[in-house]
């Protein structure tokens, strides 16, 4: 899924009337540029192309990250910092997200976040509450002087800025936008020419205005960047600011063809050129069919070329530029479907159940119709036959109504004027030439930055030791899971033999955070432990669904902090093992990539490998420790008939036992109507039900028990003695203290983070230290999965004959627990072999011992 995040850099521009503003023709002064990006692959190409421009002409001042389309803000911001560091441009300020919101009546708070569409909602590194927000960066940059904006993702950040700062609109000289499809006909998904009528070929997106390969059966008109936030696109289009649009009409005429690909392979004389080629090659090698050369286009990078050329030509009246043919067209962005002013159907939060529409929108206006709520919405799909879907929201439609705006639109890529060149488009030549220029080139990559860079894998020797209980750890990579993992690696191997790790991608972190797991294992000298990438969505739910995981906040205290370990992940040494899109035909890929041995293993492969070892070597049965949703184990139970014979027991860190007497609430703080559920059960209730109703022996660590050991002050007090004894103790102390400080200083956003401390309790229970006086009680338990939003996913005690007997942890000596945990982490036994990235940099700067 990660390698399919092939993103589309989108830079649009509006032109009102028949000419550009005269204020944009000043010469002798560099044009100040702000880039708003969703950081897909093509966006990085566009960024590097911009960074290679002469700064006396085009000066990139700031970058804001759009977080509600093709990327995750947490990983993308550090990627941007790395690119800027390589290119020696740490002067460029970067903004992402924000913790403000939009009230029910449409009031926009300062620093409003851009994590969701408006209708819903280097050496540098990300740090919680210290990272500049997108709105702050936009305001500071634009207020400092006339600015040109490049928008290569959805337009959420800019629309929110314009709605919040109407007085600064005059400081925006021009907007270049990539997105939409006006007159285009999608060239992908077509049957071969001369196909007869009896052929089995059925066209898919062929001829559509849009490019939603995931949703074209319901909406053949929308393009991804417009689909991401159509209301934002409408606000920007009607802002009165000059705009130039680079839609699919133009980008569909510049596909990456084989001759360009082969020429690019020959022309890699700079680090940035190598980076771009290697990125493009992995996309090519892992493309889902054999039509890469007719399906992958220059999207955002083409926008950057057109925009740069228009700027360098002094904004001539008709947008003359070196790379594309231009035309003025009257367009609008469709935000809802006809008929307008419909009765509330639950699809349009601007109007549903409101006496006064949000933002004072007109009750029967263009925003008041049905809104597409999912990629397979029943309203949009025509059942029967091969008819196209009927939804048009997100469509960049040409029309002559009063709602339309005159915009300069790129129509077609220009042919290369050099007839002897193998490159058939003028921009191809410029792109390769500019990337390979020595001027303003990248300084180094990781291997050349350090004179003695080397990749070392640490594998322990346990041949002389009697290994303990064979354990598989299933985690969703919350902060508590990482604390648990460090503890697991510290428990003597004679007690717990950690054999493998399964990753759940539908919990507290995005799957890209698997690299942090690799780094923890590397620090602890356990590069021998395999990691399997598991489920991305709950059991039985389509891969495109995000219904349950929406309960996880995108911003502070949620995904952005989990993915970066509250900004501390970059302190860890870097493992040679990384997530990789490398693949091979042996594992179902359409073709082999360059390094198939580096492919990321999947959870079922880890299961099969360990199962085989149990059979062949006669090992003991395995024990599962589940610290996230139960999806991976539920799938194993369903797909492998002998699974129950190989599993000794399952420890589940999850569930909240509802008690009619105390009515203690659960921890789904983001969904107030669901008072009594717990996150790990909520994120996949059917998986929890499957595991609990299986014949496996289950031990539950419920929320009530975890809350007894979730005190930051008590844990930090006990850690004072041990905090500097080992690298792992130091890192753990820094992570826990960071969460505590954030909770103390910003309780509104971080009130819940102490619950991550309680997640460690599962592995402590598993290790079974007798001094902790652990007590349990067996009760019959069942999971409520009735579809009712306010009661679904609750864990209830069954009556006689109802539910499954489960051993539930009741009490533990909390004082002894904190002391035990901190002392174990401070022990020199099974300690880190390399303590930090700083230590690793010293290692890479020192000659190895001969």
C-alpha positions in Angstrom: 0.0 0.0 0.0 2.9 2.3 0.9 4.5 1.8 -2.5 1.2 2.6 -4.2 1.3 6.1 -2.7 2.5 7.4 -6.0 1.5 11.0 -5.6 0.5 13.7 -8.0 2.1 17.1 -7.5 -0.5 19.7 -8.2 0.1 23.3 -9.0 -2.9 25.4 -10.2 -3.1 29.1 -11.0 -6.1 31.4 -11.4 -6.3 34.2 -13.9 -9.2 36.6 -13.6 -10.1 38.5 -16.8 -7.8 38.3 -19.8 -4.4 39.1 -18.4 -2.0 38.7 -15.6 -1.6 41.3 -12.9 1.0 43.9 -13.8 2.5 43.6 -10.3 3.9 40.3 -11.4 6.2 41.7 -14.1 8.8 43.4 -11.8 12.3 42.5 -13.0 15.6 42.3 -11.1 13.9 41.0 -8.0 13.6 37.2 -7.3 10.1 35.9 -7.1 9.2 34.7 -3.6 7.6 31.2 -3.8 5.6 29.1 -1.3 5.1 25.4 -2.2 2.1 23.6 -0.7 2.6 19.8 -1.2 1.2 16.4 -0.3 4.7 15.0 -0.7 3.9 12.2 -3.1 6.8 10.9 -5.3 6.2 13.4 -8.1 5.9 16.2 -5.6 9.5 15.5 -4.5 10.5 15.7 -8.2 8.8 19.0 -8.4 10.5 20.3 -5.2 14.0 19.3 -6.4 13.3 20.9 -9.8 12.4 24.2 -7.9 15.5 23.9 -5.7 17.7 23.8 -8.8 16.4 27.1 -10.2 18.5 30.2 -10.1 17.6 31.9 -6.8 18.1 35.3 -8.3 14.9 34.5 -10.3 12.9 32.1 -8.1 13.5 31.9 -4.4 11.6 29.2 -2.6 10.9 30.6 0.8 8.6 28.1 2.5 6.9 24.7 2.2 3.6 23.7 3.7 2.4 20.1 3.9 -1.1 19.1 2.9 -1.9 16.2 5.2 -5.3 14.9 3.9 -4.4 13.2 0.6 -1.5 11.1 -0.5 0.8 11.3 2.4 1.1 11.1 6.2 2.3 14.4 7.7 4.5 12.6 10.2 6.7 10.8 7.7 6.5 13.5 5.0 7.8 16.3 7.1 11.0 14.5 8.0 11.4 13.5 4.4 11.1 17.2 3.4 13.7 18.1 6.0 16.1 15.4 4.7 15.7 16.7 1.1 16.4 20.3 2.2 19.4 19.2 4.3 20.8 17.3 1.3 20.3 20.4 -0.9 21.8 22.8 1.8 18.5 24.7 2.1 17.8 24.5 5.8 16.8 28.1 5.5 13.4 27.1 4.0 10.7 27.0 6.7 8.4 24.0 6.8 4.8 24.0 8.2 2.4 21.1 8.8 -1.0 20.6 10.4 -2.1 22.7 13.3 -4.3 22.2 16.3 -7.0 24.7 15.7 -10.5 23.6 14.5 -13.7 24.9 12.9 -16.7 25.4 15.1 -20.1 24.1 14.3 -21.2 27.5 13.0 -18.1 27.9 10.8 -15.8 30.0 13.0 -12.2 29.2 12.1 -9.7 29.0 15.0 -6.1 30.2 14.7 -3.7 27.6 13.3 -6.5 25.5 12.1 -5.3 22.0 11.1 -5.2 20.7 7.6 -5.5 17.1 8.4 -9.0 16.7 7.0 -11.0 18.3 4.2 -12.9 21.4 5.2 -16.2 19.6 5.0 -15.0 17.2 7.8 -13.0 19.0 9.5 17.8 17.2 7.7 19.0 18.2 11.0 15.7 19.5 11.5 12.9 17.3 12.7 9.3 17.3 13.8 8.8 18.1 17.5 5.4 18.2 19.2 3.9 21.6 19.6 7.2 23.2 18.4 6.7 22.4 14.7 5.5 25.5 12.8 2.0 24.9 11.5 0.9 25.3 7.9 -1.2 28.3 8.7 1.6 30.0 10.6 4.1 29.5 7.8 1.7 30.7 5.2 0.8 33.8 7.2 4.4 34.7 8.0 5.6 34.1 4.4 2.8 35.9 2.6 2.7 38.9 5.0 6.5 39.4 4.4 6.0 40.3 0.8 4.4 39.5 -2.6 4.3 35.7 -2.9 3.6 33.2 -5.6 2.0 29.9 -4.5 2.5 26.5 -6.0 -0.2 24.1 -4.9 0.5 20.4 -5.7 -2.1 18.6 -3.5 -5.6 19.4 -2.3 -6.1 23.0 -1.5 -7.2 22.7 2.1 -4.3 24.8 3.6 -4.7 27.6 1.2 -8.5 27.8 1.4 -8.3 27.9 5.2 -5.7 30.7 5.0 -7.9 32.7 2.6 -11.0 32.3 4.7 -9.0 33.3 7.9 -6.9 36.1 6.4 -8.9 38.0 3.7 -6.7 41.1 4.3 -3.6 39.2 3.1 -5.1 38.0 -0.2 -3.6 41.0 -1.9 -0.1 39.8 -1.1 -0.6 36.7 -3.2 0.6 37.5 -6.7 -0.4 34.3 -8.4 -1.5 30.8 -7.7 -0.3 27.8 -9.8 -2.4 24.7 -9.2 -2.0 21.1 -10.5 -5.3 19.3 -10.5 -8.7 18.7 -12.1 -9.7 17.5 -15.5 -11.5 19.9 -17.8 -11.8 18.6 -21.4 -9.5 15.6 -21.0 -10.3 12.0 -21.9 -8.4 9.6 -19.7 -6.1 7.5 -21.8 -5.7 4.7 -19.3 -7.9 1.6 -19.0 -8.7 1.5 -22.7 -8.9 -1.6 -24.8 -6.3 -2.1 -27.6 -7.0 -0.4 -30.9 -8.9 -2.5 -33.4 -10.4 -4.6 -30.6 -13.6 -6.3 -32.0 -16.9 -6.2 -30.2 -16.7 -9.8 -29.2 -13.4 -9.2 -27.3 -13.3 -9.9 -23.6 -11.7 -6.5 -23.0 -13.8 -4.2 -20.9 -12.6 -0.6 -20.7 -12.3 0.9 -17.2 -11.4 4.6 -16.9 -11.0 5.0 -20.7 -12.3 8.4 -21.7 -13.2 9.7 -18.2 -12.6 13.3 -17.3 -11.0 12.2 -14.0 -8.3 9.8 -12.8 -9.8 8.2 -9.6 -8.6 4.7 -10.2 -10.1 3.7 -6.9 -13.5 5.2 -7.4 -14.2 5.7 -11.1 -17.2 3.4 -11.1 -19.0 6.0 -8.9 -17.3 9.2 -10.0 -15.6 9.3 -13.5 -15.2 13.1 -13.4 -13.0 13.8 -10.4 -9.2 14.1 -10.2 -7.4 13.2 -7.0 -6.3 16.7 -5.9 -9.8 18.1 -6.4 -11.4 15.1 -4.9 -9.3 15.6 -1.7 -11.2 18.8 -0.8 -13.6 20.2 -3.4 -15.0 22.9 -1.2 -11.4 24.2 -0.6 -10.8 24.2 -4.4 -14.0 26.2 -4.9 -12.9 28.8 -2.4 -9.5 29.2 -4.0 -11.0 29.3 -7.5 -13.4 32.1 -6.6 -10.9 34.1 -4.5 -10.2 36.7 -7.2 -6.5 35.9 -7.3 -4.9 35.2 -10.7 -4.7 31.4 -11.2 -3.1 29.1 -13.7 -4.3 25.5 -13.7 -2.3 22.5 -14.9 -5.0 19.8 -15.2 -5.0 16.2 -16.5 -5.7 17.8 -19.9 -2.0 18.7 -20.0 -0.4 16.0 -17.8 -2.1 13.2 -19.8 0.0 14.4 -22.7 3.4 13.8 -21.0 3.5 10.2 -19.9 6.8 8.7 -18.7 7.7 6.7 -21.8 10.4 4.1 -22.2 12.9 6.4 -24.0 12.7 9.0 -21.2 13.2 6.2 -18.6 16.2 4.8 -20.4 17.7 8.3 -20.9 17.1 9.1 -17.2 19.1 5.9 -16.3 22.1 7.3 -18.2 21.9 10.8 -16.7 22.5 10.6 -13.0 25.4 12.9 -12.2 24.0 14.5 -9.1 22.6 13.0 -5.9 19.2 14.6 -6.6 19.1 13.0 -10.1 20.0 9.6 -8.6 17.3 10.0 -5.9 14.6 10.8 -8.5 15.7 8.0 -10.8 15.7 5.4 -8.1 12.3 6.5 -6.8 10.9 6.4 -10.4 12.5 3.0 -11.0 10.9 1.4 -7.9 7.5 2.7 -9.0 8.2 1.3 -12.5 9.3 -2.1 -11.1 6.4 -2.5 -8.8 3.7 -1.1 -11.1 0.5 -3.2 -10.9 0.3 -4.1 -14.6 2.4 -3.9 -17.7 1.2 -0.5 -18.8 3.4 1.7 -16.7 4.6 3.7 -19.8 1.0 4.7 -20.7 -0.3 5.1 -17.1 2.3 7.1 -15.2 2.6 10.8 -16.1 4.5 13.9 -15.0 1.9 15.6 -12.9 3.3 17.9 -10.2 6.8 18.1 -11.8 5.2 19.3 -15.0 3.4 22.0 -13.1 6.7 23.2 -11.6 8.2 23.4 -15.1 5.2 25.4 -16.6 5.1 27.7 -13.6 8.9 28.4 -13.6 8.8 29.1 -17.4 5.8 31.5 -17.0 7.6 33.3 -14.2 10.9 33.5 -16.1 9.0 34.9 -19.2 7.6 37.7 -17.1 4.0 36.6 -16.9 3.1 37.3 -20.5 -0.6 37.9 -21.1 -1.4 34.5 -22.5 0.9 32.6 -20.3 3.5 31.9 -22.9 6.0 29.3 -21.7 8.5 26.8 -23.0 6.6 23.6 -22.1 2.8 23.8 -22.6 0.1 25.2 -24.8 -2.3 27.4 -22.8 -5.9 28.6 -23.1 -8.3 30.7 -21.1 -11.4 28.6 -20.1 -14.4 29.4 -17.9 -14.6 26.7 -15.2 -16.0 25.9 -11.7 -15.4 23.2 -9.2 -18.5 21.0 -8.5 -18.9 20.5 -4.8 -22.2 18.7 -4.6 -24.6 16.9 -6.9 -27.8 18.0 -8.5 -30.5 18.4 -7.3 -29.6 21.2 -4.9 -31.5 21.9 -1.7 -32.3 18.3 -1.1 -33.7 17.0 2.2 -30.9 16.0 4.6 -29.5 12.6 3.7 -26.5 12.5 6.0 -24.0 13.3 3.2 -23.6 17.0 3.6 -22.4 18.3 7.0 -22.7 21.9 5.8 -26.5 21.6 5.7 -27.6 18.4 7.5 -29.5 19.0 10.7 -28.7 22.7 10.6 -31.2 25.6 10.8 -28.4 27.9 9.4 -25.9 26.3 7.0 -22.3 26.3 7.9 -20.3 29.3 6.7 -23.7 30.9 5.9 -23.9 29.0 2.6 -27.1 29.3 0.5 -29.7 26.7 1.3 -30.4 26.0 -2.4 -27.0 26.9 -3.7 -24.3 24.9 -5.5 -23.0 23.4 -2.2 -26.3 22.1 -1.0 -26.7 18.8 -2.9 -25.7 15.3 -2.1 -21.9 14.9 -1.4 -20.1 11.7 -2.3 -19.3 10.2 1.1 -17.2 7.2 0.0 -15.5 5.9 -3.1 -18.3 3.3 -3.5 -21.3 5.3 -2.4 -24.5 3.8 -3.5 -25.9 7.2 -4.6 -23.1 7.4 -7.2 -23.1 3.9 -8.7 -25.5 2.8 -11.5 -26.3 -0.8 -11.0 -26.6 -3.1 -14.0 -24.7 -2.9 -17.3 -21.5 -1.0 -17.8 -22.8 2.5 -17.2 -20.5 5.1 -15.6 -21.2 6.5 -12.2 -23.3 9.6 -11.9 -21.5 11.6 -9.2 -19.8 14.8 -10.4 -18.7 16.4 -7.2 -15.0 17.3 -7.4 -15.3 17.8 -11.2 -13.5 20.8 -12.7 -16.3 21.6 -15.1 -16.2 24.0 -18.1 -19.3 26.2 -18.1 -20.5 29.7 -18.9 -22.7 30.3 -15.9 -22.3 33.1 -13.3 -20.6 30.5 -11.1 -17.7 30.1 -13.6 -14.3 31.8 -13.4 -11.9 32.5 -16.3 -8.7 30.6 -15.7 -5.6 30.1 -17.7 -5.4 26.3 -18.4 -2.5 24.2 -19.7 -3.8 22.1 -22.5 -1.0 20.1 -24.0 2.7 19.4 -23.5 4.9 20.9 -26.2 7.0 18.7 -28.5 10.8 18.7 -28.0 12.3 21.2 -30.5 15.5 19.1 -30.7 14.4 16.5 -33.3 17.6 14.5 -32.8 16.9 14.0 -29.1 15.4 10.7 -27.9 13.1 12.8 -25.6 9.8 13.7 -27.3 8.7 16.4 -24.8 10.4 19.8 -24.2 10.0 19.5 -20.5 11.7 16.1 -20.4 14.9 17.8 -21.6 14.6 20.6 -19.1 13.9 18.3 -16.2 16.9 16.0 -16.8 19.2 18.9 -17.6 18.3 20.9 -14.5 18.5 17.9 -12.1 22.0 17.1 -13.4 23.4 20.7 -13.3 26.3 20.9 -10.8 25.0 24.3 -9.6 22.9 24.2 -6.4 23.5 20.4 -6.3 23.0 18.1 -3.4 25.9 17.8 -1.0 25.8 14.1 -0.2 23.7 11.1 0.5 24.0 9.0 3.7 26.8 6.8 2.3 29.0 9.7 1.1 28.2 12.0 4.1 30.4 9.8 6.4 33.8 8.6 5.3 33.5 5.2 6.9 29.8 4.5 6.4 29.0 0.9 6.7 26.0 -1.3 7.3 26.2 -3.7 10.2 23.7 -6.2 11.3 23.8 -7.4 14.9 22.8 -11.0 15.5 23.1 -12.4 19.1 24.5 -15.8 19.9 22.1 -17.8 22.1 23.4 -21.2 21.2 24.6 -22.0 24.8 21.4 -20.7 26.4 18.2 -22.5 27.1 15.6 -20.2 25.5 12.3 -19.4 27.2 8.7 -19.1 26.1 8.5 -18.5 22.3 6.6 -15.2 21.8 5.2 -13.4 18.8 4.5 -9.7 19.5 1.7 -8.1 17.6 1.8 -4.3 17.8 0.1 -1.2 16.2 3.2 0.9 17.0 1.7 3.2 19.7 4.2 4.8 22.1 3.2 2.2 24.6 4.0 -0.6 22.1 7.5 0.7 21.7 8.0 0.8 25.5 6.7 -2.8 25.6 9.1 -3.8 22.8 12.1 -2.4 24.7 10.9 -4.3 27.8 10.5 -7.5 25.8 14.1 -7.2 24.6 15.3 -6.8 28.1 13.6 -9.8 29.7 16.1 -12.6 29.9 15.9 -14.8 26.8 15.7 -17.8 29.2 12.2 -16.4 30.1 11.0 -14.9 26.9 12.3 -15.7 23.4 11.0 -13.0 21.1 10.7 -14.9 17.8 8.9 -12.4 15.6 6.9 -9.2 15.3 3.7 -8.6 13.5 2.6 -5.1 12.5 -1.0 -3.9 12.5 -1.6 -1.0 10.1 -5.0 -0.1 11.4 -4.1 1.4 14.8 -2.1 4.2 16.3 0.6 4.6 13.7 0.9 4.5 9.9 2.6 1.4 8.5 5.7 3.4 7.5 6.6 3.5 11.2 7.8 0.0 10.8 11.2 1.6 10.2 11.2 2.7 13.9 10.7 -0.9 14.9 13.7 -1.9 12.8 15.7 0.9 14.5 14.8 -0.3 18.1 15.8 -3.8 17.2 19.1 -2.6 15.7 19.8 -0.5 18.8 19.2 -3.6 21.0 21.4 -5.9 18.8 18.4 -8.0 17.6 18.5 -7.6 13.8 17.7 -11.4 13.8 14.1 -10.8 14.7 11.9 -10.8 11.6 9.0 -8.3 11.2 5.9 -9.0 9.2 3.6 -6.3 7.8 0.0 -7.2 8.6 -3.5 -5.9 8.0 -4.1 -2.4 6.9 -7.9 -2.4 7.7 -10.1 -4.3 10.1 -11.3 -7.9 9.4 -13.7 -8.0 6.4 -13.4 -4.3 5.7 -12.3 -3.1 2.2 -8.8 -1.8 1.9 -10.0 1.7 1.2 -12.0 2.0 4.4 -11.0 4.2 7.4 -14.2 4.1 9.4 -12.7 2.7 12.6 -9.2 4.2 12.5 -10.8 7.7 12.3 -11.0 7.4 16.1 -7.3 8.0 16.2 -6.5 11.7 16.1 -4.3 12.8 13.2 -2.6 15.6 15.1 -1.1 16.0 18.5 -1.3 12.9 20.7 -2.3 10.8 17.6 -0.8 9.6 14.4 1.7 12.4 14.0 3.3 11.8 17.4 3.1 8.0 17.2 4.8 7.9 13.9 7.7 10.1 15.1 7.7 8.7 18.7 6.9 12.3 19.9 9.9 13.6 17.8 12.4 11.2 19.4 12.6 8.5 16.7 15.4 10.3 15.0 17.6 9.8 18.1 17.7 6.1 17.4 20.5 4.5 15.4 19.5 3.7 11.8 19.1 0.0 11.0 20.3 -1.3 7.6 16.9 -3.0 7.5 14.2 -0.7 6.2 10.7 -1.0 4.7 11.1 -1.7 1.0 8.8 -1.9 -1.9 11.2 -4.3 -3.5 9.4 -7.5 -4.7 9.7 -10.5 -6.9 7.5 -12.7 -9.1 8.0 -15.5 -6.5 5.7 -13.6 -4.2 3.0 -12.6 -6.6 4.5 -9.5 -8.1 4.1 -9.0 -11.8 7.9 -8.7 -12.2 11.2 -8.8 -10.3 12.6 -5.6 -8.9 16.3 -4.9 -8.7 16.8 -6.2 -5.2 14.0 -8.6 -4.4 15.8 -10.0 -1.4 15.1 -6.7 0.4 11.3 -7.1 0.1 9.2 -6.4 3.2 7.9 -9.7 4.6 4.2 -10.0 5.4 2.7 -11.2 8.7 1.5 -14.5 7.2 5.1 -15.3 6.1 6.4 -14.7 9.6 3.7 -17.0 10.9 4.4 -19.7 8.4 8.2 -19.5 9.1 7.8 -19.9 12.8 5.1 -22.6 12.4 7.5 -24.6 10.2 10.2 -24.3 12.8 7.9 -25.6 15.5 7.1 -28.6 13.3 10.6 -29.4 12.1 12.6 -28.6 15.3 10.0 -29.6 17.9 10.0 -26.2 19.6 7.3 -25.4 22.2 4.1 -23.9 21.1 4.1 -20.1 20.6 2.5 -17.4 22.7 0.9 -14.3 21.2 1.2 -10.9 22.9 -1.3 -8.5 21.2 -0.9 -4.8 22.0 -3.2 -3.5 19.2 -6.2 -4.6 17.1 -6.5 -8.4 16.9 -6.7 -8.4 13.1 -3.5 -10.3 12.3 -4.3 -13.2 14.7 -7.9 -13.3 13.6 -6.8 -13.8 10.0 -4.3 -16.5 11.0 -7.1 -18.3 12.8 -9.4 -18.1 9.8 -6.8 -19.0 7.2 -4.7 -21.7 8.9 -6.7 -24.6 10.2 -3.9 -25.9 12.4 -3.2 -22.5 14.0 -4.9 -23.4 17.3 -2.7 -26.4 17.7 0.4 -24.3 17.5 -0.6 -21.5 19.9 -0.1 -22.1 23.6 -1.9 -18.9 24.8 -2.8 -15.4 23.8 -2.2 -12.3 26.0 -4.5 -9.5 24.9 -3.9 -5.9 26.0 -7.4 -4.7 25.3 -11.0 -4.6 26.3 -12.8 -2.7 29.0 -15.1 -4.8 31.2 -18.4 -2.8 31.5 -19.6 -2.8 35.1 -23.1 -1.7 35.8 -22.2 -0.7 39.4 -19.3 1.6 38.7 -20.0 2.5 35.0 -16.3 3.4 34.6 -15.9 4.8 31.1 -13.7 3.4 28.4 -11.0 5.3 26.5 -12.5 6.2 23.1 -12.2 9.9 23.9 -12.6 10.9 20.3 -16.1 9.4 20.0 -18.0 10.7 23.0 -21.1 8.7 22.2 -19.3 5.5 22.8 -18.6 5.6 26.5 -17.6 2.1 27.4 -15.4 0.7 24.6 -11.6 0.4 24.5 -9.4 1.2 21.6 -7.8 -2.1 20.7 -11.3 -3.8 20.6 -12.9 -0.8 18.9 -10.4 -0.7 16.0 -11.5 -4.2 14.9 -14.4 -5.6 16.8 -14.9 -8.6 14.6 -11.3 -9.6 15.0 -11.6 -9.3 18.8 -14.8 -11.4 18.6 -13.1 -14.0 16.5 -10.1 -14.4 18.9 -12.3 -14.5 22.0 -14.7 -17.0 20.6 -11.9 -19.3 19.4 -10.7 -22.3 21.4 -7.5 -20.5 22.3 -6.5 -19.9 25.9 -6.9 -16.1 26.4 -5.5 -13.9 29.1 -6.9 -10.3 29.1 -5.3 -7.2 30.5 -8.3 -4.8 30.5 -8.3 -1.1 30.7 -9.2 -1.1 34.5 -6.0 -2.9 35.3 -3.8 -0.8 33.0 -5.1 2.4 34.6 -3.6 1.3 37.9 -0.1 1.5 36.5 -0.4 4.6 34.3 1.1 7.3 36.5 3.7 9.4 34.9 5.0 10.9 38.2 5.5 7.5 39.8 7.2 6.0 36.7 9.5 9.0 36.3 10.4 9.0 40.0 11.5 5.4 39.9 13.4 6.0 36.7 15.6 8.7 38.2 18.1 6.2 39.6 18.3 4.3 36.3 17.8 6.9 33.6 21.4 7.0 32.4 22.5 3.5 33.2 21.8 2.2 29.7 20.9 3.7 26.3 17.5 2.0 26.3 16.8 3.4 29.8 17.7 6.9 28.7 15.6 6.7 25.5 12.6 5.4 27.5 13.0 8.1 30.1 13.1 10.8 27.4 9.9 9.4 25.7 7.9 9.1 28.9 9.0 12.5 30.2 8.2 14.1 26.8 4.6 12.7 27.0 4.3 13.8 30.6 5.4 17.4 29.8 3.0 17.6 26.9 0.2 16.4 29.0 1.0 18.9 31.7 1.3 21.8 29.3 -1.4 21.0 26.8 -4.0 18.8 28.5 -6.6 19.5 25.8 -4.6 17.6 23.2 -2.5 15.3 25.3 -4.9 14.3 28.2 -5.0 10.7 27.1 -1.3 9.9 26.6 -0.8 8.3 30.0 -2.8 5.3 28.8 0.3 4.3 26.8 2.1 3.5 30.1 -0.6 0.9 30.8 0.2 -1.0 27.6 3.4 -2.3 29.2 1.4 -4.3 31.7 0.7 -7.1 29.2 4.4 -8.1 28.8 4.9 -7.7 32.5 2.1 -10.1 33.1 3.6 -12.5 30.5 7.0 -12.4 32.1 5.3 -13.4 35.4 7.6 -11.9 38.1 6.2 -13.4 41.3 7.3 -10.4 43.3 4.6 -8.3 41.6 1.7 -10.2 43.3 -0.4 -10.4 40.2 -3.9 -11.6 40.7 -6.4 -12.8 38.1 -10.0 -14.0 37.9 -11.7 -16.2 35.2 -14.9 -14.8 33.8 -17.1 -15.4 30.8 -16.6 -12.6 28.3 -18.1 -11.6 25.0 -17.8 -8.6 22.6 -20.8 -6.6 21.6 -20.8 -6.1 17.8 -24.3 -4.9 17.1 -23.5 -2.0 14.8 -24.8 0.6 17.3 -22.3 3.4 17.4 -22.8 4.1 21.1 -22.5 0.5 22.3 -20.6 -1.4 19.6 -17.3 -2.9 20.6 -18.1 -3.1 24.3 -16.6 -6.0 26.4 -19.3 -7.6 28.6 -19.4 -10.2 31.3 -21.6 -13.1 30.1 -24.3 -14.8 32.1 -24.2 -18.6 32.6 -23.5 -20.3 29.3 -22.9 -17.0 27.6 -19.4 -15.9 26.4 -16.0 -17.4 26.6 -14.0 -18.1 29.8 -11.1 -15.7 29.9 -8.5 -15.2 32.6 -8.6 -11.5 33.4 -5.8 -9.6 35.2 -7.3 -7.9 38.3 -4.6 -6.4 40.4 -0.8 -5.9 40.6 1.5 -4.3 43.1 1.8 -1.0 41.3 4.8 0.3 43.4 6.7 -2.9 42.7 5.7 -2.7 39.0 7.3 0.7 38.5 10.4 -0.4 40.3 10.6 -3.7 38.4 10.2 -2.0 35.0 12.8 0.7 35.6 15.4 -1.6 37.2 15.1 -4.0 34.3 15.7 -1.3 31.7 18.7 0.0 33.7 20.3 -3.5 33.8 23.4 -4.0 31.7 22.3 -7.5 30.7 20.9 -7.7 27.1 21.6 -3.9 26.8 21.9 -1.8 23.6 24.9 -2.5 21.4 24.7 1.0 19.8 23.0 3.7 21.8 21.9 6.4 19.4 22.2 8.0 16.0 24.9 10.3 17.4 27.0 7.3 18.4 26.4 5.8 15.0 27.7 9.0 13.3 30.9 8.7 15.3 31.1 5.1 14.2 30.7 6.1 10.6 33.4 8.7 10.9 36.0 6.3 12.4 38.0 3.7 10.5 36.8 0.2 11.4 39.1 -2.1 13.4 41.1 -4.4 11.2 
